[in-house]
């Protein structure tokens, strides 16, 4: 009994002490709030005004888990994320009682099912497609859906390892991002696309110029199948990047080819590329040195400049053309970028992709240049839409981040990612178990490909690349739907295509701009 009384006395003292500390803390905050001059709310409402900041910080959390409906969040809603999570875990993605998607929103694509679709034994898997037929080592790309550029450094070591292993399991390629080739990209043995950013990380000399010797070293690696020149990306077109000196350890310095102790600065564009002729020269040079397909990634601000690009290809010869063009939408993501660029700059992919495809086809380069679509494409519907519009391949970054377990905490730029994907803090990285996450990556990729093939089967074709714009309807402002080929007719080279184009003012103007010495391409 005496022991209990002693414990109660100590608890009472602790309670009084806690109250005293609390009162002192409130008094200190009151004194600080009334004397600070930076925050009017705290100055006018001392102590209580602090709750506004707390609620603002927590609001993001509460909206995600309690208040936002399944299809309300941005940049990706709960329905999209949950589909990826279930696909990554090999769980069924069937739903009951009807769709929760609002089909009356203008711009919503709706696929047109066939009256008599192919029978099950008439349905085929997607065949590999050759990229770079004029190269010494063309690439027969096996998958329509692949991993977009994400640099080691932006992603953690276990994240890159899991993506590499999962890519190999699923038979998809992995883009290195502009941070150079890390050993973790090669760990799984997957096909790799080496991205050359404006700073030439990994393939630069001491002055930051492109090094032919290092290009040859990279090309000698059998896992590296293609090289991609990054002109711009959707999240920050026209903006370079800075890797702070504090993040450049011995490993990163060796991978990127930069000195320790100095910020690694990426210019906002390639210094040696001032016009389209320079771009075609750079593409040809890298292709000659490496012997492998070379293309570029860009975010389009307008289609107008690209008329001149395709005219120059026609004048110089189709051999000089890029082997592929990766079109990124203005809605693309990144670890960190200025809000004005993320929100306001760059054409959305739904406009940009169609314009680039039409220009390529009008120039007669349909079978020469492959188009890769990127920018917020994470679900089978997104991928199927892009292929209907004319894309040959689709790449996704954030979709594969979700497959790793990303919860859209929006902490990518703070090195505090709670899932270990975009952080270099060991205590947070330990949550990402490579041996488990690689299976999720592979399952997600396979699920997307399978369901895109299922959509293709439904619209009446044997495999996805046979889908066309006529297989999609889009919701208009009135709520009615219109076939996509009525809004954006597809044009391919040949008398039939040109005849069809001549009845359309849009293509009449385009062909006039693509004339060379009076000859329509």
C-alpha positions as CSV (number, residue, x, y, z in Angstrom):
1,X,0.0,0.0,0.0
2,X,2.8,2.4,0.9
3,X,4.4,1.6,-2.5
4,X,1.2,2.6,-4.3
5,X,1.0,5.9,-2.4
6,X,4.6,6.7,-3.3
7,X,3.9,6.0,-7.0
8,X,0.8,8.2,-6.8
9,X,2.8,11.0,-5.2
10,X,5.4,10.9,-7.9
11,X,2.7,10.8,-10.6
12,X,1.1,13.9,-9.0
13,X,4.4,15.7,-9.0
14,X,5.0,14.8,-12.6
15,X,1.5,16.1,-13.5
16,X,2.1,19.4,-11.7
17,X,5.5,19.7,-13.4
18,X,4.0,19.0,-16.8
19,X,1.4,21.7,-16.2
20,X,4.1,24.1,-15.1
21,X,6.2,23.4,-18.2
22,X,3.1,23.8,-20.4
23,X,2.3,27.1,-18.8
24,X,5.9,28.3,-19.3
25,X,5.9,27.1,-22.9
26,X,2.6,28.9,-23.6
27,X,4.0,32.0,-22.0
28,X,7.2,31.8,-24.0
29,X,5.3,31.4,-27.2
30,X,3.0,34.3,-26.3
31,X,6.0,36.5,-25.7
32,X,7.7,35.5,-29.0
33,X,4.5,35.7,-31.1
34,X,3.6,39.3,-29.9
35,X,7.1,40.5,-30.7
36,X,7.8,38.8,-34.0
37,X,7.0,40.8,-37.2
38,X,6.9,38.2,-40.0
39,X,3.5,36.5,-39.3
40,X,0.5,38.8,-38.9
41,X,-1.8,36.0,-37.7
42,X,0.6,34.9,-34.9
43,X,1.2,38.6,-33.9
44,X,-2.6,39.3,-33.7
45,X,-3.5,35.9,-32.2
46,X,-0.6,34.8,-30.2
47,X,-0.3,31.0,-29.5
48,X,-3.7,30.2,-31.1
49,X,-2.4,31.5,-34.5
50,X,0.2,28.7,-34.5
51,X,-2.5,26.2,-35.1
52,X,-3.0,27.5,-38.6
53,X,0.4,26.4,-39.6
54,X,-0.1,23.0,-38.0
55,X,-3.4,22.4,-39.7
56,X,-2.0,23.6,-43.0
57,X,0.8,21.1,-42.7
58,X,-1.5,18.2,-41.6
59,X,-4.3,19.1,-44.1
60,X,-2.5,17.4,-46.9
61,X,-2.4,14.2,-44.8
62,X,-6.1,14.4,-43.8
63,X,-7.3,15.1,-47.3
64,X,-5.5,12.1,-48.7
65,X,-6.8,9.6,-46.2
66,X,-10.1,11.0,-45.0
67,X,-11.7,13.7,-47.0
68,X,-10.8,13.5,-50.7
69,X,-12.9,11.2,-52.9
70,X,-11.3,8.4,-54.9
71,X,-10.9,10.5,-58.0
72,X,-10.3,14.0,-56.6
73,X,-6.6,14.1,-55.7
74,X,-3.8,15.5,-57.7
75,X,-1.4,14.8,-59.3
76,X,-2.7,11.2,-59.0
77,X,-5.9,10.2,-57.4
78,X,-6.6,7.3,-55.0
79,X,-8.2,5.2,-57.7
80,X,-5.1,5.4,-59.9
81,X,-2.8,4.7,-57.1
82,X,-4.9,1.8,-55.8
83,X,-4.9,0.2,-59.3
84,X,-1.1,0.3,-59.4
85,X,-0.9,-1.1,-55.8
86,X,-3.2,-4.0,-56.6
87,X,-1.5,-4.7,-59.9
88,X,1.9,-4.7,-58.2
89,X,0.7,-7.2,-55.7
90,X,-0.8,-9.5,-58.4
91,X,-4.2,-8.9,-56.9
92,X,-7.4,-8.8,-58.9
93,X,-8.3,-5.4,-60.3
94,X,-12.0,-6.3,-60.9
95,X,-14.5,-3.9,-59.4
96,X,-18.2,-4.2,-58.5
97,X,-21.4,-2.3,-59.0
98,X,-20.2,0.0,-61.8
99,X,-17.5,2.6,-62.5
100,X,-16.9,5.6,-60.2
101,X,-15.4,7.5,-63.1
102,X,-17.3,10.6,-64.3
103,X,-17.7,10.0,-68.0
104,X,-19.2,13.4,-68.7
105,X,-15.9,15.4,-68.2
106,X,-14.8,17.0,-71.5
107,X,-11.7,15.3,-72.8
108,X,-12.4,11.9,-71.3
109,X,-11.4,9.1,-73.8
110,X,-13.8,6.2,-74.3
111,X,-12.6,3.2,-76.3
112,X,-15.1,1.8,-78.9
113,X,-15.7,-1.9,-78.4
114,X,-16.1,-4.0,-81.6
115,X,-19.4,-5.8,-82.3
116,X,-17.5,-8.9,-83.2
117,X,-14.1,-8.8,-81.5
118,X,-11.4,-11.4,-82.3
119,X,-11.8,-14.8,-80.7
120,X,-9.4,-15.7,-77.9
121,X,-7.3,-17.8,-80.3
122,X,-7.0,-14.9,-82.7
123,X,-5.6,-12.6,-80.1
124,X,-1.8,-11.9,-80.2
125,X,0.8,-10.5,-77.8
126,X,2.6,-7.3,-78.9
127,X,5.5,-8.1,-81.2
128,X,8.9,-6.5,-80.7
129,X,9.6,-3.3,-82.7
130,X,12.9,-2.4,-84.2
131,X,14.4,1.0,-83.3
132,X,17.3,2.3,-85.4
133,X,17.3,0.3,-88.6
134,X,20.3,2.2,-89.9
135,X,22.5,1.6,-86.9
136,X,25.2,-1.0,-86.6
137,X,23.3,-2.4,-83.7
138,X,19.6,-1.9,-84.0
139,X,17.4,-2.5,-81.0
140,X,14.4,-4.9,-81.2
141,X,12.5,-3.4,-78.2
142,X,10.3,-6.2,-76.8
143,X,7.8,-4.2,-74.7
144,X,5.4,-1.3,-75.4
145,X,5.6,-0.2,-71.8
146,X,8.9,0.8,-70.1
147,X,10.5,2.6,-67.3
148,X,11.1,6.3,-67.9
149,X,14.2,8.3,-66.9
150,X,14.9,8.5,-63.1
151,X,18.5,9.2,-62.0
152,X,20.4,7.5,-59.3
153,X,20.7,10.2,-56.8
154,X,17.2,11.4,-57.3
155,X,16.3,7.8,-56.5
156,X,17.8,5.7,-53.7
157,X,20.1,2.8,-54.3
158,X,17.5,0.1,-53.3
159,X,14.9,1.8,-55.5
160,X,17.2,1.6,-58.6
161,X,18.2,-2.0,-57.7
162,X,14.5,-3.0,-57.5
163,X,13.6,-1.3,-60.8
164,X,16.5,-3.0,-62.6
165,X,15.6,-6.4,-61.3
166,X,11.9,-5.9,-62.0
167,X,12.6,-4.6,-65.5
168,X,14.5,-7.8,-66.3
169,X,11.7,-10.0,-64.9
170,X,9.1,-8.2,-67.0
171,X,11.2,-7.8,-70.2
172,X,11.0,-4.0,-70.2
173,X,13.8,-1.4,-70.7
174,X,15.0,1.0,-68.0
175,X,16.1,4.6,-68.6
176,X,19.0,5.8,-66.5
177,X,17.9,9.4,-66.3
178,X,20.5,12.2,-66.7
179,X,22.6,11.2,-63.7
180,X,24.8,8.7,-65.4
181,X,25.0,4.9,-65.3
182,X,25.2,3.5,-61.8
183,X,26.2,-0.2,-61.1
184,X,22.7,-0.6,-59.7
185,X,21.1,0.1,-63.1
186,X,23.0,-3.0,-64.4
187,X,22.4,-5.2,-61.3
188,X,19.2,-6.9,-62.7
189,X,20.6,-7.4,-66.2
190,X,17.7,-5.5,-67.9
191,X,17.9,-3.5,-71.2
192,X,19.1,0.1,-70.4
193,X,18.6,3.4,-72.3
194,X,21.4,5.8,-71.4
195,X,20.1,9.3,-71.1
196,X,22.6,12.1,-71.9
197,X,21.6,15.3,-70.1
198,X,22.8,18.8,-70.7
199,X,25.7,18.3,-68.3
200,X,26.7,15.0,-70.1
201,X,27.0,13.2,-66.7
202,X,29.0,10.0,-67.1
203,X,30.1,10.7,-70.7
204,X,31.9,14.0,-70.2
205,X,35.5,15.1,-70.1
206,X,37.1,17.3,-67.4
207,X,35.7,20.4,-69.1
208,X,32.2,19.1,-69.3
209,X,32.2,18.3,-73.0
210,X,31.0,15.1,-74.6
211,X,33.7,12.5,-74.5
212,X,33.8,10.0,-77.4
213,X,36.0,7.7,-75.4
214,X,33.5,7.5,-72.6
215,X,30.7,7.1,-75.1
216,X,32.5,4.1,-76.6
217,X,32.9,2.6,-73.1
218,X,29.2,2.9,-72.4
219,X,28.3,1.5,-75.8
220,X,30.5,-1.5,-75.2
221,X,28.2,-2.6,-72.4
222,X,25.7,-5.1,-74.0
223,X,23.0,-4.0,-71.6
224,X,22.9,-0.4,-73.0
225,X,20.7,-0.6,-76.0
226,X,20.1,3.1,-76.9
227,X,21.2,6.6,-76.1
228,X,18.7,9.4,-75.4
229,X,19.6,13.1,-75.6
230,X,17.6,15.0,-73.1
231,X,16.6,18.4,-74.5
232,X,13.9,19.1,-71.9
233,X,11.4,17.5,-69.6
234,X,7.8,18.3,-68.9
235,X,8.2,19.3,-65.3
236,X,10.8,22.0,-66.0
237,X,11.3,22.8,-69.7
238,X,14.1,25.3,-70.3
239,X,15.5,24.8,-66.8
240,X,18.7,23.0,-65.7
241,X,19.4,21.5,-62.4
242,X,21.8,21.7,-59.5
243,X,23.1,18.8,-57.5
244,X,24.4,20.3,-54.3
245,X,28.0,19.6,-53.3
246,X,26.8,18.1,-50.0
247,X,25.2,15.2,-52.0
248,X,28.2,14.5,-54.1
249,X,30.1,11.7,-52.4
250,X,32.9,9.6,-53.9
251,X,30.4,7.2,-55.6
252,X,28.2,10.0,-57.2
253,X,31.4,11.9,-58.3
254,X,32.7,8.8,-60.1
255,X,29.4,8.0,-61.7
256,X,28.7,11.5,-63.0
257,X,32.3,12.4,-63.7
258,X,32.2,15.6,-61.5
259,X,34.6,16.8,-58.8
260,X,33.7,16.5,-55.1
261,X,33.2,19.7,-53.1
262,X,31.5,21.6,-56.0
263,X,27.9,21.9,-57.0
264,X,27.1,19.9,-60.2
265,X,25.3,22.3,-62.5
266,X,23.3,21.2,-65.5
267,X,22.8,23.9,-68.1
268,X,19.3,24.6,-69.3
269,X,20.2,23.2,-72.7
270,X,23.1,21.6,-74.6
271,X,25.6,24.3,-75.2
272,X,26.7,23.0,-78.6
273,X,23.1,22.7,-79.9
274,X,21.9,26.1,-81.2
275,X,19.5,24.9,-83.9
276,X,18.1,21.7,-85.6
277,X,21.1,21.2,-87.8
278,X,23.3,21.1,-84.6
279,X,20.8,18.6,-83.1
280,X,20.9,16.3,-86.1
281,X,24.7,16.6,-86.1
282,X,24.9,15.6,-82.5
283,X,22.5,12.6,-83.0
284,X,24.6,11.4,-86.0
285,X,27.9,11.8,-84.1
286,X,26.7,9.8,-81.1
287,X,25.2,7.1,-83.4
288,X,28.5,6.9,-85.3
289,X,30.6,6.6,-82.2
290,X,28.3,4.1,-80.4
291,X,26.7,2.2,-83.2
292,X,23.5,2.2,-81.4
293,X,20.1,3.9,-81.8
294,X,20.0,7.6,-80.7
295,X,17.0,9.8,-80.1
296,X,16.0,12.7,-78.0
297,X,13.5,13.6,-75.3
298,X,11.6,16.9,-75.4
299,X,8.7,18.8,-74.0
300,X,6.9,20.7,-76.8
301,X,5.8,24.3,-76.3
302,X,4.5,24.6,-79.9
303,X,4.4,22.5,-83.0
304,X,5.5,25.4,-85.1
305,X,9.3,25.0,-84.7
306,X,9.2,21.3,-85.5
307,X,8.1,21.9,-89.1
308,X,11.6,23.1,-89.8
309,X,13.0,20.1,-88.0
310,X,11.3,17.6,-90.3
311,X,12.1,19.7,-93.4
312,X,15.8,19.6,-92.5
313,X,15.6,15.8,-92.2
314,X,14.1,15.6,-95.7
315,X,16.8,17.9,-97.1
316,X,19.6,16.0,-95.4
317,X,18.3,12.5,-95.9
318,X,16.3,10.1,-93.7
319,X,19.5,8.4,-92.5
320,X,20.2,11.6,-90.4
321,X,16.9,11.4,-88.6
322,X,16.7,10.5,-84.9
323,X,15.8,6.8,-84.3
324,X,13.2,7.8,-81.8
325,X,11.6,10.9,-80.2
326,X,10.3,10.8,-76.6
327,X,7.6,13.3,-76.2
328,X,7.1,14.5,-72.6
329,X,3.9,16.3,-71.5
330,X,3.9,19.5,-69.5
331,X,2.2,17.4,-66.7
332,X,5.4,15.4,-66.3
333,X,6.9,15.0,-62.8
334,X,10.3,15.4,-61.2
335,X,11.8,15.4,-57.7
336,X,11.9,19.2,-57.5
337,X,11.1,22.1,-59.9
338,X,9.8,25.7,-59.7
339,X,6.0,25.8,-59.4
340,X,5.6,28.2,-62.4
341,X,7.3,25.7,-64.7
342,X,5.4,22.7,-63.3
343,X,2.1,24.4,-63.5
344,X,2.3,26.8,-66.5
345,X,4.9,25.8,-69.0
346,X,4.9,23.0,-71.6
347,X,2.1,21.6,-73.8
348,X,0.1,18.8,-72.2
349,X,0.9,15.4,-73.7
350,X,-2.6,15.0,-75.1
351,X,-1.8,17.9,-77.5
352,X,1.9,17.4,-77.9
353,X,1.8,13.7,-78.8
354,X,-0.7,14.1,-81.6
355,X,1.2,17.0,-83.1
356,X,4.5,15.2,-83.2
357,X,3.0,12.0,-84.6
358,X,1.2,14.0,-87.4
359,X,4.4,15.9,-88.3
360,X,6.4,12.6,-88.5
361,X,3.8,10.9,-90.6
362,X,3.3,13.9,-93.0
363,X,7.1,13.9,-93.4
364,X,7.0,10.2,-94.5
365,X,9.0,9.0,-91.5
366,X,6.4,6.8,-89.9
367,X,8.6,3.7,-90.2
368,X,11.9,5.6,-89.6
369,X,11.3,7.5,-86.3
370,X,9.7,5.7,-83.4
371,X,7.6,7.9,-81.0
372,X,7.7,7.4,-77.3
373,X,5.0,8.9,-75.1
374,X,5.8,10.0,-71.5
375,X,4.1,12.2,-68.9
376,X,1.6,11.0,-66.3
377,X,0.8,7.7,-68.1
378,X,0.4,5.1,-65.3
379,X,-2.7,3.0,-66.2
380,X,-3.7,0.7,-69.1
381,X,-6.2,3.3,-70.3
382,X,-3.4,5.9,-70.5
383,X,-1.1,3.6,-72.4
384,X,-3.8,2.4,-74.8
385,X,-4.8,6.0,-75.5
386,X,-1.2,7.0,-76.3
387,X,-0.9,4.0,-78.7
388,X,-4.2,4.9,-80.4
389,X,-2.8,8.4,-81.0
390,X,0.2,7.0,-82.7
391,X,2.8,6.3,-80.1
392,X,5.0,3.3,-80.6
393,X,6.1,3.0,-77.0
394,X,5.0,4.4,-73.6
395,X,7.3,5.1,-70.6
396,X,6.3,5.9,-67.1
397,X,8.3,7.0,-64.1
398,X,5.7,7.7,-61.4
399,X,3.8,4.6,-62.2
400,X,6.8,2.5,-61.4
401,X,7.4,4.6,-58.2
402,X,3.9,3.6,-57.1
403,X,4.8,0.0,-57.8
404,X,7.8,0.4,-55.4
405,X,5.4,1.6,-52.7
406,X,5.3,5.4,-53.2
407,X,2.4,6.9,-51.3
408,X,2.5,10.3,-52.9
409,X,3.8,11.9,-49.7
410,X,5.2,14.7,-51.9
411,X,8.5,14.7,-50.0
412,X,10.7,13.9,-53.0
413,X,12.6,17.2,-52.8
414,X,13.1,17.0,-49.0
415,X,15.2,13.8,-48.7
416,X,12.5,12.5,-46.2
417,X,10.6,10.1,-48.4
418,X,8.8,7.8,-45.9
419,X,9.0,4.8,-48.3
420,X,12.8,5.0,-49.0
421,X,12.4,5.7,-52.7
422,X,13.7,9.2,-53.0
423,X,15.8,9.5,-49.8
424,X,19.4,8.7,-48.9
425,X,18.7,8.4,-45.2
426,X,19.6,4.7,-44.3
427,X,16.9,4.5,-41.7
428,X,14.3,5.3,-44.3
429,X,15.8,3.2,-47.1
430,X,15.6,0.1,-45.0
431,X,11.8,0.0,-45.5
432,X,12.4,-0.7,-49.2
433,X,13.3,-4.4,-49.4
434,X,14.7,-5.0,-52.9
435,X,13.9,-8.7,-52.9
436,X,10.2,-7.9,-52.5
437,X,9.9,-4.7,-54.5
438,X,11.4,-6.1,-57.7
439,X,8.6,-8.5,-57.9
440,X,6.1,-5.7,-57.6
441,X,7.8,-3.7,-60.4
442,X,7.6,-6.7,-62.7
443,X,4.0,-7.5,-61.8
444,X,2.9,-3.9,-62.5
445,X,4.6,-3.8,-65.9
446,X,3.1,-7.1,-66.9
447,X,-0.4,-6.1,-65.6
448,X,-0.3,-2.9,-67.7
449,X,0.8,-4.7,-70.8
450,X,-1.8,-7.4,-70.3
451,X,-4.7,-5.0,-69.8
452,X,-3.6,-2.9,-72.8
453,X,-3.8,-6.0,-74.9
454,X,-7.2,-6.7,-73.4
455,X,-8.4,-3.2,-74.5
456,X,-7.0,-3.9,-78.0
457,X,-8.9,-7.2,-78.1
458,X,-12.1,-5.4,-77.1
459,X,-11.9,-2.8,-79.8
460,X,-11.5,-5.5,-82.4
461,X,-7.8,-5.8,-83.2
462,X,-5.3,-8.6,-82.6
463,X,-2.6,-6.5,-80.7
464,X,-2.2,-3.0,-79.3
465,X,-0.2,-1.4,-82.2
466,X,-3.1,-2.1,-84.5
467,X,-5.2,0.4,-82.6
468,X,-6.0,3.7,-84.3
469,X,-7.6,7.0,-83.4
470,X,-10.9,5.7,-84.9
471,X,-11.0,3.3,-81.9
472,X,-11.4,6.1,-79.4
473,X,-14.1,8.6,-78.7
474,X,-13.6,11.7,-76.7
475,X,-16.2,13.6,-74.6
476,X,-16.8,17.2,-75.8
477,X,-18.0,20.2,-73.9
478,X,-21.6,19.4,-74.8
479,X,-21.3,16.0,-73.2
480,X,-21.5,14.2,-76.6
481,X,-18.7,12.0,-77.8
482,X,-16.8,12.3,-81.0
483,X,-14.4,9.9,-82.7
484,X,-10.8,11.0,-82.3
485,X,-10.0,10.6,-86.0
486,X,-12.7,13.2,-86.7
487,X,-11.0,15.8,-84.6
488,X,-7.4,14.7,-85.5
489,X,-7.4,12.6,-88.7
490,X,-4.5,10.2,-89.0
491,X,-2.4,10.8,-92.1
492,X,0.2,8.3,-93.4
493,X,2.4,8.8,-96.5
494,X,1.1,7.6,-99.8
495,X,-1.5,8.7,-102.3
496,X,-4.4,7.5,-100.1
497,X,-3.1,9.4,-97.1
498,X,-2.4,12.6,-99.1
499,X,-5.8,12.5,-100.8
500,X,-7.4,12.2,-97.4
501,X,-5.2,15.1,-96.1
502,X,-6.2,17.4,-98.9
503,X,-9.7,17.5,-97.7
504,X,-8.7,18.8,-94.3
505,X,-7.7,22.4,-93.8
506,X,-5.4,21.5,-90.9
507,X,-3.3,19.2,-93.1
508,X,-3.4,21.5,-96.1
509,X,-1.6,24.1,-94.1
510,X,0.8,21.6,-92.6
511,X,1.7,20.3,-96.1
512,X,2.3,23.8,-97.4
513,X,4.8,24.4,-94.5
514,X,6.5,21.1,-95.2
515,X,7.1,21.8,-98.9
516,X,10.6,21.7,-100.3
517,X,11.1,23.1,-103.8
518,X,7.4,22.6,-104.5
519,X,7.4,18.9,-103.6
520,X,5.0,17.8,-100.9
521,X,6.6,15.3,-98.5
